[in-house]
Structures are given as structure tokens and as C-alpha cells.
């Protein structure tokens, strides 16, 4: 049987791919364990969508978060008005293709990101205000049945993953 995989944001593993050229390394021991077991499928959707590092900070402008971007009802813009919506859409679709190709069970993505946020994102005003919603990649993955966690929910992700492994072993 094929090893169960987890899609993960590259920045959480220490790759310097964030908009500011930094990482968001998550030191949780289970992530290192999964990495040693070769269970992690790594992506930065923004880089996969063709954006450079560093790049202007962007937020979803318009109501509805990533789901609205997928429906062309919202845009991803920088504070200067640079529209990178097409890059975010391309990166989200590449993440989905990767998840499907590797039979990913779930994803652990960067919290609050306009690509990867899974529960709250910045409100589009560039005032550091958060609103409920998902980033573009998180929304697309969720629409396709993938469970998405963030780095602050690793314990929940472990429970979900272990339950999935248990269910698979009963088949």
C-alpha cells in the first residue's frame, strides 16, 4: 500500500519563500518525524504560481476570501494595487494537482496567508485586521475534499492523520 502523504507549506519547513524572503519554520517534532518518514509533499503555492521571493505583501480584496477569488468575485492585490490574482490561482491549482498526484490525506498550510490561510485571513485593508476565511489554495483544496490545517493546529492534524491511517488499515 502507498504511504499516506501530507501536503505542507514550504515556509513551515524553513524554506525562505515567504513574501518577505523569510521562513515560518515550525519546530513541531511530528513535522520532523513525518519528514524523516518521507510523508511530506512540499509546496509554496505563491512560488508555484510564478511569484518571486521577496514579493509585495498581498491580501484578498473583496468579500468571501479564497472561495470568492476562485469564483472571480474577489482579487489578490498588494497595498500598491499590484494584481497577482492569476498567480495565486495558478499556484492553488498546482497545489491541488500535487495533492491529487501524491494521494495526499490532508494539508498543513501557513496560517493567515492569502494562499494558505485555513480559518482566518487578512481583511484586504492592509491594517493587520483578520476576518474569517480561507486563502485561495486552502479554499480550492477544501472544495476538493482535502482537510486543511495550519501550523497552530498540528495536534488536530495528528489526530486526523492517525484516524485516517487507522481507517485505511481496516480496509
C-alpha positions in Angstrom: 0.0 0.0 0.0 1.2 3.5 -0.9 2.5 5.6 2.0 0.0 8.3 3.2 1.2 11.8 2.4 0.7 15.3 3.7 0.9 18.5 1.7 2.8 21.2 3.6 3.7 24.8 3.1 7.4 25.1 2.2 7.9 28.0 4.6 6.9 25.8 7.6 9.9 23.6 6.9 12.3 26.5 6.9 12.4 27.4 3.2 12.8 31.1 2.7 9.9 31.5 0.4 7.6 34.0 2.2 6.8 37.3 0.7 9.4 39.0 2.9 12.1 36.5 1.9 11.9 34.8 5.4 10.5 31.4 6.5 7.9 30.4 9.1 9.8 27.4 10.4 7.6 25.2 12.6 9.6 23.2 15.1 6.9 20.7 15.9 8.6 17.3 16.3 5.8 15.5 14.4 6.6 17.5 11.3 10.3 16.4 11.5 9.1 12.8 12.1 6.8 12.9 9.0 9.7 14.5 7.0 12.0 11.7 8.0 9.3 9.2 7.0 9.1 10.9 3.6 5.4 11.7 4.1 5.6 15.4 3.3 4.8 16.9 -0.2 6.2 20.4 -0.1 4.9 23.4 -2.0 4.8 27.2 -1.8 1.7 28.0 -3.8 2.8 31.6 -4.4 6.2 30.5 -5.8 4.5 27.7 -7.8 2.2 30.4 -9.3 5.3 32.2 -10.6 5.7 34.9 -7.9 9.3 35.8 -6.8 10.7 36.0 -3.3 10.7 38.6 -1.9 7.4 40.0 -3.3 5.0 42.6 -2.3 2.7 41.6 0.6 -0.7 40.8 -0.8 -4.2 40.3 0.6 -7.5 39.2 -0.7 -9.6 42.3 -1.5 -13.3 41.8 -1.6 -15.6 39.7 0.5 -15.6 35.9 0.6 -11.9 35.1 0.8 -10.2 32.5 -1.4 -13.6 31.0 -2.4 -14.6 34.3 -3.9 -11.2 34.6 -5.7 -11.9 31.1 -7.2 -15.3 32.5 -8.5 -13.7 35.7 -9.8 -15.6 37.7 -7.2 -12.5 39.0 -5.3 -8.9 39.7 -6.2 -5.5 39.3 -4.7 -3.8 42.7 -4.5 -0.7 44.3 -3.0 -1.1 47.5 -1.0 0.3 49.3 -4.1 -2.5 47.7 -6.2 -0.5 45.1 -8.0 -2.9 42.4 -9.0 -1.4 38.9 -8.5 -4.7 37.0 -8.7 -3.7 34.9 -11.7 -0.5 33.8 -9.8 -2.5 32.8 -6.8 -5.0 30.8 -8.9 -2.2 29.1 -10.8 -0.4 28.2 -7.5 -3.6 26.9 -6.0 -4.2 24.6 -9.0 -0.6 23.4 -8.9 -1.0 22.5 -5.2 -4.3 20.7 -6.0 -2.6 18.7 -8.8 0.3 17.8 -6.5 -2.1 16.7 -3.7 -4.0 14.5 -6.2 -0.9 13.1 -7.8 0.5 12.0 -4.4 -2.8 10.8 -2.9 -2.4 13.4 -0.1 -4.6 12.8 3.0 -4.5 16.3 4.3 -2.6 19.6 4.2 -0.8 21.7 6.8 -0.6 25.2 5.4 0.6 28.7 6.7 -2.0 30.4 8.9 -3.4 33.8 7.8 -1.8 33.6 4.3 -3.8 34.8 1.2 -2.9 31.5 -0.3 -2.8 29.1 2.6 -4.8 30.5 5.5 -7.4 28.0 6.5 -9.6 29.8 9.1 -8.7 33.5 9.2 -7.1 35.8 6.6 -6.2 39.5 6.5 -9.2 41.6 5.5 -7.7 43.3 2.4 -7.3 46.7 4.1 -3.6 46.2 5.0 -4.4 47.2 8.5 -3.5 43.8 10.0 -7.1 43.1 10.7 -8.2 39.5 10.4 -11.6 38.1 9.2 -12.9 34.6 9.0 -12.0 33.0 5.7 -9.6 30.9 3.7 -6.8 31.7 1.3 -7.0 30.7 -2.4 -5.1 27.4 -2.1 -6.8 26.3 1.1 -10.2 27.1 -0.4 -9.5 25.1 -3.6 -8.2 22.1 -1.6 -11.2 22.2 0.7 -13.6 22.3 -2.2 -11.9 19.1 -3.5 -12.3 17.3 -0.2 -9.0 17.8 1.4 -8.8 18.7 5.1 -6.6 21.7 5.7 -4.9 22.6 9.0 -2.4 25.3 9.8 0.8 25.2 11.9 -1.1 26.2 15.0 -3.3 23.1 14.6 -0.6 20.4 14.3 -2.1 18.4 17.2 -5.5 18.3 15.5 -3.8 17.3 12.2 -2.0 14.4 14.0 -5.4 13.1 15.3 -6.9 13.4 11.9 -4.0 11.7 10.2 -3.8 8.9 12.7 -7.6 8.3 12.4 -7.1 8.1 8.6 -4.3 5.6 9.0 -6.5 3.5 11.3 -9.4 3.6 8.9 -7.1 2.6 6.0 -5.7 -0.4 7.9 -9.2 -1.8 8.4 -9.9 -2.0 4.7 
